Amino acid sequence: MEIIKLDHITKQYDDGFVALKDINLELESGKFYSLLGPSGSGKTTILRIIAGFTEASAGKVYFDGQDITNLDASKRHINTVFQNYALFPHLNVYENVAFALKLRRRPESEIREKVKDALHTVRLDGYANREISELSGGQQQRVAIARAIINEPKVLLLDECLSALDKRLRKEMQFELRAIQKKLGITFIFVTHDQEEALAMSDEIFVLNDGEIQQSGSPVDIYDEPVNDFVARFIGDSNILSGRMIRDFAVEFAGKDFECADAGITPGEKVEVVLRPEDLDITAPAAGKLMVTVQSQLFMGDHFKIKAIGQDGFEWLIHSTNGVQIGQEVGIFFDPEDIHVMRLGETEEEFDARLETYEGED
Amino acid sequence: MKKTIWGRVYFGLVLLILYLPIFYLIYFSFSSGSSMDHFRHFTWEHYQTLFADKRLLAILLETIMLALLSSLAATVLGTFGAIAIQRSKEAYRKILLSFNNILIVSPDVIIGASFLILFTALGFSLGFASVLLSHIAFSVPIVVLMVLPKLKEMDNSLIDAAQDLGANNYQVFSQVLLPALTPGILSGFFMALTYSLDDFAVTFFVTGNGFTTLSVEIYSRARQGIDLEVNALSTIIFFFVLLLVGVYYFLTKRQGKKANKLGGLLR
């Protein structure tokens, strides 16, 4: 069921800056969505337009089938967890969480019951009487979530709300957010610039850049089949080489011809080829498809990040569980499915349409 | 910075010089006789005449009432004024703020004279109302200046959050904005109070025949030679102000604790 729909939303500020260019998106209820993009990509603007803090210059916002474009933020059944939590410093945990219910003058017994439930959901039982300043960052985060879910919204917006936490806590909160979303069964829209976070938690990701949606899809789709080099570079590490399509299922790059899994591109067309560093295997020089010379190596704990120079001067990034000698000549091996071919300037719709023409043949 | 003995001596000296005239005045309020050339013997006499002087006591009460009323009104006006300035557009905001600051910088004599001209031109009779209005007028810019920094340091997402949770404009104001501004509003109120209490120049211009404040009254009495009754009154006022400062200190200290909490939250 569709819960939120943005219809041709644009946003231009008074100074002429265009934050959003014709955004169209449909969100289903009960799913975990991420808006992923670098700062200035417009992701927070989309969130603010859905919440009602910012007015779109043109276009319509639909909530549950109803036009809410001009509805005040206070009247929308949408709540927000803010980037810096925005907890009221003069109120304690209980009063913060109860804020929305007190505004609506609910009976005291109902408020107490619901606050207790909300604090239980975010695993903060027994913290009701604490002052906000006594809480750690992670606990403040949970209070902010409890405060936002007390009204039982159908959609919860989360604005970069993990970015202030340290790495370990952030990982922990990723699991927890996902668990809370599953438990409540409501739609989460999570804004982030951290691709790992988006990949880990989302049912569907919207990748944004320069006020436009670059690509949308499941984390696996976006990671494995980026539509352009922005998405390929932004999501994970990648080796992007320029190449030329020879015919369907064959592509030329780094001076050699390779079998690949892409088709529907005019033979001879210039393309870009993406190879993920973890798909590259290091082999003996003779067994590899390409020969490279190891230049440097970083130990990351669970893997090595290896930089190597190819014969044509291309700098390869390789992830390997085993270390290599610096200066050593090694071969790199990859399967045809590891090669992802991108057409220059292809939009997401064109990409999807092309995919359909040959994927049935497999 | 290292505290040296000379630093302390210097500081003590400055304080001593600043407070010496006041202590001198207090000292002679307990001296019998009618002049301050030398201390004769201890007496409550001047305090007795003071408390018998119904006119002076009435003026004292009226002065305090004027101060409370004008600073209260100025606090309300100034707080809303500061919010309006903060919400206005960047270029416009600077102009508004400059107009506000001109009123603080310009000499009291000019403000007093201009009020006198305004009131006579309007045919407004001089008296309590004219003094009250002018005191409110010169206190508003002070309150604006005290509240504005608190508005600037407030996290705007708090307002978004309140709206997000269903608060209407009034609820946002009363439940989020006001608590956040309270320290600034309090200091603005107390500043306005002291400005009103000790104003002489502006008041001198706009008091009519029927109404006078303490500073104007003492000034007119002093022209006929200082009466030690004034010393007694000054002593009482000094301790009253000391009490006020104490209360202010206590209130801001309590607010300060809350402000620290806010600081901790933002960190």
Chai-1 contact restraints between the chains, C-beta under 6 A:
chainA,res_idxA,chainB,res_idxB,connection_type,confidence,min_distance_angstrom,max_distance_angstrom,comment,restraint_id
A,F53,B,D160,contact,1.0,0.0,6.0,A-B,restraint_1
A,A73,B,Q163,contact,1.0,0.0,6.0,A-B,restraint_2
A,A73,B,D164,contact,1.0,0.0,6.0,A-B,restraint_3
A,S74,B,Q163,contact,1.0,0.0,6.0,A-B,restraint_4
A,S74,B,G166,contact,1.0,0.0,6.0,A-B,restraint_5
A,S74,B,A167,contact,1.0,0.0,6.0,A-B,restraint_6
A,N79,B,D164,contact,1.0,0.0,6.0,A-B,restraint_7
A,T80,B,D164,contact,1.0,0.0,6.0,A-B,restraint_8
A,F82,B,S157,contact,1.0,0.0,6.0,A-B,restraint_9
A,F82,B,A161,contact,1.0,0.0,6.0,A-B,restraint_10
A,A86,B,S157,contact,1.0,0.0,6.0,A-B,restraint_11
A,A86,B,L158,contact,1.0,0.0,6.0,A-B,restraint_12
A,A86,B,A161,contact,1.0,0.0,6.0,A-B,restraint_13
A,P89,B,K261,contact,1.0,0.0,6.0,A-B,restraint_14
A,P89,B,L262,contact,1.0,0.0,6.0,A-B,restraint_15
A,P89,B,L265,contact,1.0,0.0,6.0,A-B,restraint_16
A,H90,B,P179,contact,1.0,0.0,6.0,A-B,restraint_17
A,F99,B,L165,contact,1.0,0.0,6.0,A-B,restraint_18
A,A100,B,L165,contact,1.0,0.0,6.0,A-B,restraint_19
A,A100,B,G166,contact,1.0,0.0,6.0,A-B,restraint_20
A,L103,B,G166,contact,1.0,0.0,6.0,A-B,restraint_21
A,L103,B,A167,contact,1.0,0.0,6.0,A-B,restraint_22
A,L103,B,Q171,contact,1.0,0.0,6.0,A-B,restraint_23
A,I132,B,L265,contact,1.0,0.0,6.0,A-B,restraint_24
A,S133,B,K261,contact,1.0,0.0,6.0,A-B,restraint_25
A,S133,B,G264,contact,1.0,0.0,6.0,A-B,restraint_26
A,S133,B,L265,contact,1.0,0.0,6.0,A-B,restraint_27
